[in-house]
Amino acid sequence: MEEIRQILGNKIEILSLSDIGCDVDIPETADTFEGNALLKARYIYDHYHMSCFADDSGLEVDVLNGAPGIYSARYAGKAHDSEANMTKLLAELEEKNNRHARFRTVIALLLENDGVVEEHLFEGIVNGTIIRERRGTAGFGYDPIFQPEGYESTFAELGAEIKNKISHRAKAVEKLAAFMEKL
């Protein structure tokens, strides 16, 4: 939420799940980012009857056939342990020369319009490389080992101000904001 609020600024008022009294861990049981984003948005709409959006994001590594993908947060187990996830990924790539990867976000927006619910999807992708060692302390998840194309620094070294302008989530949120501004 904080990252999305920073990206959007004052363009749109955003309420978090806690703002609306939702403390449910909504299951992500689909096999795609699009499917998981839609599952979460539909849950909120069905239970709280308000237009909403939800996202699903992850890291896709070419040589691993897109893994960790939708399992990015739980790659090394159910604990959502970023350090363990990075350790596992670096071990799997240790002997690999192709380290091309991408972060991908899909945002599902559900809008009620005259009693009809419209579903819209917005995707953001940032390509890059998985480096061989952790660098930087900002960010979260795989940020210390992901170097976006065109940069010599990892997401964790770039800091929030730059990352929030070039990230996969920033690109998807920009598309969402542009769509919302047309309404």
C-alpha positions as CSV (number, residue, x, y, z in Angstrom):
1,M,0.0,0.0,0.0
2,E,2.7,2.4,0.9
3,E,4.5,1.9,-2.4
4,I,1.3,2.4,-4.4
5,R,0.4,5.5,-2.4
6,Q,3.8,7.0,-3.0
7,I,3.4,6.3,-6.8
8,L,-0.1,7.7,-7.0
9,G,0.4,10.7,-4.7
10,N,-2.9,12.6,-4.2
11,K,-4.4,11.5,-7.5
12,I,-6.7,8.8,-6.0
13,E,-7.8,8.2,-2.4
14,I,-6.8,4.6,-1.6
15,L,-8.2,2.7,1.4
16,S,-6.3,-0.3,2.6
17,L,-7.8,-3.6,3.7
18,S,-7.5,-2.5,7.4
19,D,-9.2,0.8,6.5
20,I,-12.3,-1.1,5.5
21,G,-12.0,-3.6,8.3
22,C,-10.8,-6.6,6.3
23,D,-8.2,-8.8,8.1
24,V,-8.7,-11.9,5.9
25,D,-5.7,-13.4,4.2
26,I,-7.3,-13.9,0.8
27,P,-6.1,-17.1,-0.7
28,E,-4.1,-16.9,-3.9
29,T,-5.1,-20.1,-5.6
30,A,-4.9,-19.2,-9.3
31,D,-2.0,-20.2,-11.5
32,T,-1.4,-16.7,-13.0
33,F,-0.8,-13.2,-11.7
34,E,-3.9,-12.1,-13.5
35,G,-6.0,-14.9,-11.8
36,N,-4.7,-14.1,-8.3
37,A,-5.3,-10.3,-8.7
38,L,-8.8,-11.0,-9.9
39,L,-9.4,-13.5,-7.0
40,K,-8.4,-10.8,-4.4
41,A,-10.4,-8.0,-6.1
42,R,-13.5,-10.2,-6.5
43,Y,-13.3,-11.2,-2.8
44,I,-13.2,-7.5,-1.7
45,Y,-16.0,-6.6,-4.1
46,D,-18.2,-9.5,-3.0
47,H,-17.7,-8.9,0.7
48,Y,-17.5,-5.1,0.9
49,H,-19.5,-4.1,-2.2
50,M,-17.2,-1.4,-3.3
51,S,-15.1,-0.8,-6.4
52,C,-11.6,-1.9,-5.7
53,F,-8.3,-3.1,-7.1
54,A,-5.8,-5.8,-6.1
55,D,-2.5,-6.8,-7.5
56,D,-0.3,-9.8,-7.7
57,S,3.4,-9.5,-8.5
58,G,6.4,-11.7,-8.8
59,L,9.8,-12.4,-10.2
60,E,10.2,-14.5,-13.4
61,V,13.6,-15.9,-14.3
62,D,14.0,-17.0,-17.9
63,V,16.3,-20.0,-17.3
64,L,14.0,-21.3,-14.6
65,N,11.0,-21.2,-17.0
66,G,9.5,-18.2,-15.3
67,A,10.0,-19.4,-11.7
68,P,9.6,-18.3,-9.0
69,G,6.6,-16.5,-10.6
70,I,3.4,-16.6,-8.6
71,Y,5.3,-18.4,-5.8
72,S,7.8,-15.6,-5.5
73,A,6.9,-14.7,-1.9
74,R,6.9,-18.4,-0.8
75,Y,9.7,-19.7,-3.0
76,A,11.7,-21.1,-0.2
77,G,8.7,-22.1,1.9
78,K,5.5,-20.8,3.4
79,A,7.2,-18.3,5.7
80,H,7.5,-15.4,3.2
81,D,11.2,-15.2,4.1
82,S,13.0,-12.9,1.6
83,E,16.4,-13.9,2.7
84,A,15.6,-17.6,2.2
85,N,14.0,-16.9,-1.1
86,M,17.1,-15.0,-2.4
87,T,19.4,-17.7,-1.1
88,K,17.4,-20.4,-2.9
89,L,17.3,-18.4,-6.1
90,L,21.0,-17.6,-6.1
91,A,21.8,-21.3,-5.4
92,E,19.7,-22.4,-8.4
93,L,21.4,-19.8,-10.7
94,E,24.9,-20.4,-9.4
95,E,26.1,-22.2,-12.5
96,K,23.9,-20.4,-14.9
97,N,25.1,-17.7,-17.3
98,N,21.6,-16.6,-18.4
99,R,20.4,-14.5,-15.5
100,H,17.8,-12.5,-17.4
101,A,14.6,-11.9,-15.3
102,R,11.7,-9.6,-15.0
103,F,9.5,-8.4,-12.3
104,R,5.8,-8.4,-13.3
105,T,2.7,-6.9,-11.7
106,V,-0.9,-7.3,-12.7
107,I,-3.5,-5.1,-11.2
108,A,-7.2,-6.1,-11.4
109,L,-9.6,-3.2,-11.1
110,L,-13.3,-3.9,-10.4
111,L,-15.6,-0.9,-11.0
112,E,-19.3,-0.9,-10.4
113,N,-21.1,1.2,-13.1
114,D,-24.9,1.3,-13.0
115,G,-25.1,-2.1,-11.3
116,V,-22.7,-3.7,-13.7
117,V,-19.2,-4.7,-12.5
118,E,-16.5,-4.1,-15.0
119,E,-13.1,-5.9,-14.7
120,H,-10.0,-4.3,-16.0
121,L,-6.4,-5.5,-15.9
122,F,-3.2,-3.5,-16.0
123,E,0.3,-5.0,-16.4
124,G,3.7,-3.6,-15.6
125,I,7.0,-5.3,-16.4
126,V,10.6,-4.3,-15.7
127,N,13.3,-6.4,-17.2
128,G,16.7,-6.9,-15.6
129,T,19.3,-9.4,-14.4
130,I,19.8,-11.4,-11.2
131,I,23.2,-10.5,-9.9
132,R,25.4,-12.9,-8.1
133,E,25.4,-11.3,-4.6
134,R,23.1,-9.1,-2.5
135,R,23.6,-5.3,-2.8
136,G,21.7,-2.5,-1.1
137,T,19.4,-2.3,1.9
138,A,16.3,-0.5,0.6
139,G,13.2,-2.2,-0.7
140,F,12.0,-5.7,0.0
141,G,11.9,-9.2,-1.5
142,Y,14.3,-9.8,-4.3
143,D,15.4,-6.1,-4.6
144,P,19.0,-6.7,-3.4
145,I,19.7,-9.1,-6.3
146,F,17.6,-7.6,-9.1
147,Q,19.4,-5.1,-11.3
148,P,17.0,-3.4,-13.7
149,E,18.0,-2.9,-17.4
150,G,19.8,0.4,-17.9
151,Y,21.1,0.7,-14.3
152,E,24.3,-0.3,-12.6
153,S,22.5,-0.5,-9.2
154,T,20.0,-3.0,-7.8
155,F,16.5,-2.0,-6.8
156,A,17.7,-2.1,-3.2
157,E,20.5,0.4,-4.0
158,L,18.3,2.7,-6.1
159,G,16.0,3.6,-3.2
160,A,12.2,4.2,-3.2
161,E,12.2,7.4,-5.2
162,I,13.9,6.0,-8.3
163,K,12.4,2.5,-7.9
164,N,8.9,3.9,-7.7
165,K,9.4,5.6,-11.0
166,I,10.7,2.6,-13.0
167,S,9.4,-0.5,-11.2
168,H,6.9,-3.1,-12.5
169,R,4.4,-1.9,-10.0
170,A,4.9,1.8,-10.9
171,K,4.2,0.9,-14.6
172,A,1.0,-1.0,-13.7
173,V,-0.1,1.8,-11.3
174,E,0.6,4.5,-14.0
175,K,-1.7,2.6,-16.4
176,L,-4.4,2.3,-13.6
177,A,-4.1,6.0,-12.8
178,A,-4.4,7.0,-16.5
179,F,-7.5,4.8,-16.8
180,M,-9.0,6.3,-13.7
181,E,-8.3,9.9,-14.8
182,K,-10.5,9.2,-17.9
183,L,-13.5,8.3,-15.9
